[in-house]
Amino acid sequence: MEKQQKIKLPTLILMIFTAIYGFANTTVAYDQMGYASIVWYVLAALLFFLPSALMLAEYGSAFKEAKGGIYSWLAGSIGEKWAFIGTFIWLSSWIIWMLSTSSKVWIPLSTLISGSDQTQTWSLFGLTST
């Protein structure tokens, strides 16, 4: 029988960090504000990220035996009807966020490879980019 590993608090906080901040945003912030963006990232970490990470870590520790993730957390807090609505909204916004974030990856990748934004010359299956 294998020993079951559990997620430790630093691992959970790093997972939340990557989900909330999104590493693709750093290139946009640097492009728009330069090194001044560091100040805003530190400020956002203190006022938004840290409380969010602690809140989600508290949810995880309060519902240790729950198997349903966000839905279980919300159902135990606000009821099943609102848990379904909240989970649906959360997952819908997550899908939209993933699509918008994935589009931010290509310009920095193109710049890394060729030294400038070449995404307008790319095509896939005969479809050209806009």
BAPA-609470 format. One record per residue: residue number from 1; residue in three letters; chain; y, z, x of N, C-alpha, C in turn. Coordinates in nm, 3 decimals. Each point is the difference from the previous one (the first is absolute). Layout:
BEGIN
[NUM,ALA,A,[Y,Z,X],[Y,Z,X],[Y,Z,X]]
...
END
This chain:
BEGIN
[1,MET,A,[-0.118,0.000,0.084],[0.118,0.000,-0.084],[0.125,0.000,0.089]]
[2,GLU,A,[0.091,-0.094,-0.027],[0.121,-0.012,0.081],[0.105,0.100,-0.046]]
[3,LYS,A,[0.078,0.046,0.095],[0.110,0.090,-0.032],[0.113,-0.083,-0.061]]
[4,GLN,A,[0.048,0.042,-0.115],[0.106,-0.074,-0.068],[0.135,0.036,0.060]]
[5,GLN,A,[0.077,-0.102,0.040],[0.130,0.025,0.058],[0.105,0.005,-0.110]]
[6,LYS,A,[0.102,0.082,0.022],[0.109,0.013,-0.096],[0.129,-0.045,0.065]]
[7,ILE,A,[0.092,-0.047,-0.082],[0.130,-0.042,0.050],[0.080,0.125,0.035]]
[8,LYS,A,[0.054,0.002,0.118],[0.084,0.111,0.044],[0.144,-0.026,-0.042]]
[9,LEU,A,[0.082,0.104,-0.001],[0.138,-0.011,-0.045],[0.081,-0.103,0.080]]
[10,PRO,A,[-0.007,-0.004,0.135],[0.076,-0.102,0.073],[-0.041,-0.143,-0.038]]
[11,THR,A,[-0.128,-0.022,-0.024],[-0.047,-0.133,-0.039],[0.055,-0.036,-0.137]]
[12,LEU,A,[-0.001,0.094,-0.093],[0.053,-0.025,-0.133],[0.149,-0.030,0.007]]
[13,ILE,A,[0.074,0.075,0.080],[0.143,-0.024,0.012],[0.028,-0.137,0.060]]
[14,LEU,A,[-0.078,-0.042,0.099],[0.019,-0.134,0.058],[-0.033,-0.110,-0.101]]
[15,MET,A,[-0.101,0.022,-0.084],[-0.031,-0.098,-0.104],[0.116,-0.012,-0.099]]
[16,ILE,A,[0.057,0.113,-0.038],[0.113,-0.002,-0.091],[0.121,-0.064,0.068]]
[17,PHE,A,[0.019,0.030,0.127],[0.113,-0.056,0.075],[-0.004,-0.153,-0.001]]
[18,THR,A,[-0.115,-0.058,0.029],[-0.008,-0.145,0.004],[0.015,-0.061,-0.138]]
[19,ALA,A,[-0.045,0.071,-0.103],[0.015,-0.053,-0.136],[0.144,0.005,-0.048]]
[20,ILE,A,[0.072,0.108,0.033],[0.137,0.015,-0.049],[0.099,-0.080,0.085]]
[21,TYR,A,[-0.006,0.015,0.129],[0.097,-0.065,0.087],[-0.026,-0.150,0.015]]
[22,GLY,A,[-0.120,-0.035,0.028],[-0.032,-0.140,0.024],[0.056,-0.047,0.133]]
[23,PHE,A,[-0.086,-0.036,0.090],[0.046,-0.040,0.133],[0.076,-0.133,0.000]]
[24,ALA,A,[-0.019,-0.082,-0.103],[0.074,-0.127,-0.007],[0.149,0.025,-0.021]]
[25,ASN,A,[0.035,0.114,-0.056],[0.141,0.030,-0.025],[0.078,0.026,0.128]]
[26,THR,A,[-0.067,0.041,0.106],[0.072,0.032,0.123],[0.066,-0.123,0.060]]
[27,THR,A,[-0.064,-0.115,-0.008],[0.061,-0.121,0.057],[0.122,-0.043,-0.082]]
[28,VAL,A,[-0.007,0.018,-0.131],[0.114,-0.035,-0.085],[0.117,0.094,0.029]]
[29,ALA,A,[-0.028,0.129,0.011],[0.105,0.097,0.027],[0.063,-0.026,0.137]]
[30,TYR,A,[-0.082,-0.030,0.100],[0.054,-0.028,0.133],[0.085,-0.127,-0.001]]
[31,ASP,A,[-0.045,-0.102,-0.072],[0.074,-0.125,-0.009],[0.136,0.021,-0.067]]
[32,GLN,A,[0.006,0.085,-0.101],[0.124,0.020,-0.074],[0.094,0.101,0.066]]
[33,MET,A,[-0.054,0.104,0.065],[0.085,0.107,0.051],[-0.017,0.031,0.147]]
[34,GLY,A,[-0.096,-0.061,0.066],[-0.023,0.029,0.141],[-0.053,0.142,0.018]]
[35,TYR,A,[0.042,0.064,0.109],[-0.050,0.134,0.031],[0.053,0.106,-0.097]]
[36,ALA,A,[0.104,-0.032,-0.076],[0.052,0.095,-0.099],[-0.103,0.026,-0.110]]
[37,SER,A,[-0.097,-0.089,-0.016],[-0.103,0.021,-0.102],[-0.087,0.121,0.031]]
[38,ILE,A,[-0.006,0.040,0.126],[-0.079,0.118,0.037],[0.052,0.123,-0.072]]
[39,VAL,A,[0.132,0.013,-0.008],[0.061,0.115,-0.069],[-0.045,0.004,-0.145]]
[40,TRP,A,[0.000,-0.116,-0.066],[-0.039,-0.005,-0.141],[-0.148,0.026,-0.018]]
[41,TYR,A,[-0.082,-0.041,0.093],[-0.143,0.031,-0.009],[-0.026,0.149,0.017]]
[42,VAL,A,[0.071,0.064,0.091],[-0.015,0.144,0.017],[0.048,0.074,-0.125]]
[43,LEU,A,[0.114,-0.043,-0.054],[0.053,0.061,-0.121],[-0.096,-0.019,-0.118]]
[44,ALA,A,[-0.055,-0.120,-0.013],[-0.096,-0.027,-0.107],[-0.128,0.083,0.019]]
[45,ALA,A,[-0.040,0.019,0.124],[-0.120,0.080,0.027],[0.021,0.144,-0.045]]
[46,LEU,A,[0.116,0.054,0.027],[0.026,0.139,-0.036],[0.021,0.020,-0.149]]
[47,LEU,A,[0.070,-0.093,-0.065],[0.036,0.019,-0.140],[-0.098,-0.062,-0.100]]
[48,PHE,A,[-0.079,-0.098,0.043],[-0.091,-0.064,-0.094],[-0.146,0.010,0.044]]
[49,PHE,A,[-0.028,-0.045,0.121],[-0.139,-0.007,0.045],[-0.065,0.136,0.010]]
[50,LEU,A,[0.064,0.094,0.064],[-0.060,0.132,0.020],[-0.030,0.069,-0.133]]
[51,PRO,A,[0.094,0.006,-0.095],[-0.035,0.060,-0.130],[-0.111,-0.077,-0.073]]
[52,SER,A,[0.002,-0.133,0.007],[-0.105,-0.079,-0.066],[-0.137,0.026,0.063]]
[53,ALA,A,[-0.004,0.003,0.130],[-0.127,0.025,0.070],[-0.054,0.139,-0.032]]
[54,LEU,A,[0.088,0.099,-0.003],[-0.044,0.135,-0.032],[-0.047,0.010,-0.145]]
[55,MET,A,[0.068,-0.070,-0.090],[-0.040,0.001,-0.140],[-0.138,-0.063,-0.018]]
[56,LEU,A,[-0.023,-0.115,0.060],[-0.130,-0.066,-0.012],[-0.110,0.079,0.070]]
[57,ALA,A,[0.032,0.063,0.111],[-0.099,0.084,0.068],[-0.034,0.122,-0.087]]
[58,GLU,A,[0.099,0.054,-0.069],[-0.025,0.113,-0.090],[-0.088,-0.041,-0.117]]
[59,TYR,A,[0.027,-0.119,-0.056],[-0.087,-0.052,-0.107],[-0.143,-0.013,0.050]]
[60,GLY,A,[-0.016,-0.056,0.119],[-0.134,-0.018,0.054],[-0.074,0.130,0.022]]
[61,SER,A,[0.072,0.102,0.044],[-0.066,0.129,0.023],[-0.024,0.076,-0.130]]
[62,ALA,A,[0.083,-0.023,-0.101],[-0.016,0.070,-0.129],[-0.118,-0.056,-0.080]]
[63,PHE,A,[-0.027,-0.128,0.017],[-0.108,-0.065,-0.075],[-0.109,-0.047,0.097]]
[64,LYS,A,[-0.056,0.092,0.075],[-0.099,-0.034,0.103],[-0.123,-0.067,-0.056]]
[65,GLU,A,[-0.045,0.043,-0.115],[-0.125,-0.053,-0.058],[0.021,-0.124,-0.085]]
[66,ALA,A,[0.123,-0.041,-0.023],[0.028,-0.116,-0.086],[-0.046,-0.128,0.069]]
[67,LYS,A,[-0.060,-0.089,-0.077],[-0.052,-0.125,0.055],[0.086,-0.121,-0.036]]
[68,GLY,A,[0.104,0.017,-0.082],[0.075,-0.113,-0.051],[0.133,-0.027,0.066]]
[69,GLY,A,[0.035,0.071,0.103],[0.125,-0.024,0.071],[0.122,0.032,-0.084]]
[70,ILE,A,[0.096,-0.094,-0.006],[0.127,0.020,-0.067],[-0.020,0.035,-0.147]]
[71,TYR,A,[-0.092,-0.068,-0.066],[-0.024,0.027,-0.141],[-0.044,0.145,-0.021]]
[72,SER,A,[-0.090,0.049,0.082],[-0.047,0.138,-0.012],[0.114,0.099,0.023]]
[73,TRP,A,[0.084,-0.030,0.097],[0.113,0.088,0.028],[0.093,0.008,-0.120]]
[74,LEU,A,[0.034,-0.117,-0.055],[0.093,-0.001,-0.112],[-0.063,0.057,-0.127]]
[75,ALA,A,[-0.128,-0.029,-0.024],[-0.067,0.053,-0.119],[-0.004,0.152,0.003]]
[76,GLY,A,[-0.021,0.056,0.116],[-0.001,0.145,0.014],[0.139,0.061,-0.010]]
[77,SER,A,[0.103,-0.082,0.018],[0.138,0.050,-0.002],[0.071,-0.025,-0.133]]
[78,ILE,A,[-0.013,-0.123,-0.054],[0.082,-0.037,-0.116],[-0.082,-0.052,-0.118]]
[79,GLY,A,[-0.131,-0.008,0.010],[-0.082,-0.048,-0.111],[-0.052,-0.141,0.023]]
[80,GLU,A,[-0.105,-0.036,-0.076],[-0.069,-0.127,0.024],[0.083,-0.122,-0.041]]
[81,LYS,A,[0.071,0.008,-0.112],[0.079,-0.116,-0.046],[0.106,-0.036,0.104]]
[82,TRP,A,[0.078,0.099,0.041],[0.106,-0.026,0.096],[-0.056,-0.029,0.138]]
[83,ALA,A,[-0.118,0.053,0.030],[-0.065,-0.032,0.128],[-0.037,-0.148,0.005]]
[84,PHE,A,[-0.051,-0.053,-0.111],[-0.034,-0.142,-0.004],[0.125,-0.085,0.018]]
[85,ILE,A,[0.107,0.033,-0.072],[0.125,-0.075,0.010],[0.057,0.009,0.142]]
[86,GLY,A,[0.002,0.122,0.054],[0.054,0.018,0.136],[-0.082,-0.072,0.105]]
[87,THR,A,[-0.132,0.004,-0.013],[-0.087,-0.069,0.097],[0.017,-0.150,-0.011]]
[88,PHE,A,[0.011,-0.051,-0.123],[0.020,-0.144,-0.019],[0.132,-0.045,0.064]]
[89,ILE,A,[0.106,0.076,-0.023],[0.130,-0.035,0.060],[-0.007,0.010,0.152]]
[90,TRP,A,[-0.063,0.105,0.051],[-0.012,0.020,0.145],[-0.074,-0.118,0.064]]
[91,LEU,A,[-0.115,-0.035,-0.056],[-0.079,-0.109,0.058],[0.068,-0.136,-0.017]]
[92,SER,A,[0.069,-0.021,-0.113],[0.074,-0.126,-0.019],[0.110,-0.013,0.103]]
[93,SER,A,[0.074,0.108,0.022],[0.107,-0.007,0.100],[-0.057,-0.016,0.140]]
[94,TRP,A,[-0.119,0.056,0.024],[-0.064,-0.014,0.130],[-0.037,-0.146,0.027]]
[95,ILE,A,[-0.051,-0.070,-0.101],[-0.034,-0.141,0.016],[0.125,-0.082,0.030]]
[96,ILE,A,[0.107,0.024,-0.075],[0.126,-0.071,0.025],[0.053,0.031,0.139]]
[97,TRP,A,[-0.010,0.127,0.042],[0.046,0.039,0.133],[-0.082,-0.071,0.108]]
[98,MET,A,[-0.133,-0.007,-0.021],[-0.085,-0.067,0.100],[0.037,-0.147,0.014]]
[99,LEU,A,[0.026,-0.067,-0.110],[0.037,-0.141,0.007],[0.133,-0.019,0.071]]
[100,SER,A,[0.099,0.083,-0.031],[0.130,-0.015,0.065],[-0.006,0.038,0.147]]
[101,THR,A,[-0.081,0.099,0.035],[-0.013,0.041,0.139],[-0.075,-0.104,0.082]]
[102,SER,A,[-0.102,-0.061,-0.058],[-0.075,-0.101,0.075],[0.086,-0.119,0.036]]
[103,SER,A,[0.097,-0.032,-0.084],[0.087,-0.113,0.033],[0.093,0.033,0.116]]
[104,LYS,A,[0.028,0.127,0.026],[0.087,0.041,0.111],[-0.071,-0.009,0.134]]
[105,VAL,A,[-0.130,-0.010,-0.001],[-0.078,0.001,0.124],[0.012,-0.134,0.073]]
[106,TRP,A,[0.011,-0.109,-0.074],[-0.011,-0.133,0.061],[0.118,-0.037,0.089]]
[107,ILE,A,[0.123,0.037,-0.036],[0.115,-0.036,0.084],[-0.006,0.072,0.135]]
[108,PRO,A,[-0.022,0.133,0.005],[-0.015,0.063,0.132],[-0.117,-0.055,0.081]]
[109,LEU,A,[-0.111,-0.035,-0.068],[-0.114,-0.058,0.070],[0.037,-0.135,0.059]]
[110,SER,A,[0.069,-0.082,-0.077],[0.043,-0.131,0.050],[0.096,0.016,0.118]]
[111,THR,A,[0.090,0.096,-0.011],[0.095,0.025,0.109],[-0.072,0.051,0.124]]
[112,LEU,A,[-0.100,0.082,-0.018],[-0.078,0.051,0.113],[-0.073,-0.113,0.072]]
[113,ILE,A,[-0.057,-0.093,-0.077],[-0.079,-0.107,0.059],[0.088,-0.108,0.063]]
[114,SER,A,[0.102,-0.046,-0.075],[0.076,-0.117,0.047],[0.141,0.032,0.046]]
[115,GLY,A,[0.048,0.122,-0.019],[0.134,0.035,0.047],[0.107,-0.023,-0.105]]
[116,SER,A,[-0.032,-0.062,-0.111],[0.095,-0.020,-0.110],[-0.078,-0.013,-0.130]]
[117,ASP,A,[0.071,0.006,-0.111],[-0.064,-0.009,-0.130],[-0.043,-0.144,-0.026]]
[118,GLN,A,[-0.130,-0.023,0.001],[-0.056,-0.133,-0.024],[-0.075,-0.008,-0.134]]
[119,THR,A,[0.016,0.100,-0.086],[-0.078,0.006,-0.123],[0.029,-0.116,-0.095]]
[120,GLN,A,[0.118,-0.061,0.010],[0.030,-0.112,-0.090],[-0.074,-0.127,0.040]]
[121,THR,A,[-0.058,-0.003,0.117],[-0.078,-0.117,0.042],[-0.149,0.020,-0.027]]
[122,TRP,A,[-0.041,0.118,-0.043],[-0.141,0.029,-0.026],[-0.044,-0.059,-0.133]]
[123,SER,A,[-0.129,-0.034,-0.008],[-0.057,-0.043,-0.128],[-0.145,0.043,-0.004]]
[124,LEU,A,[-0.053,0.016,-0.121],[-0.137,0.044,-0.021],[-0.055,-0.078,-0.119]]
[125,PHE,A,[-0.108,-0.071,0.019],[-0.064,-0.081,-0.105],[0.099,-0.102,-0.059]]
[126,GLY,A,[0.087,-0.053,0.082],[0.096,-0.100,-0.046],[0.124,0.059,-0.067]]
[127,LEU,A,[0.006,0.132,-0.013],[0.116,0.066,-0.061],[0.096,0.040,0.111]]
[128,THR,A,[0.124,-0.040,-0.012],[0.100,0.037,0.101],[0.074,0.123,-0.048]]
[129,SER,A,[0.056,0.074,0.098],[0.074,0.121,-0.036],[0.140,-0.039,-0.046]]
[130,THR,A,[0.065,0.093,-0.066],[0.136,-0.025,-0.050],[0.103,0.075,0.079]]
END
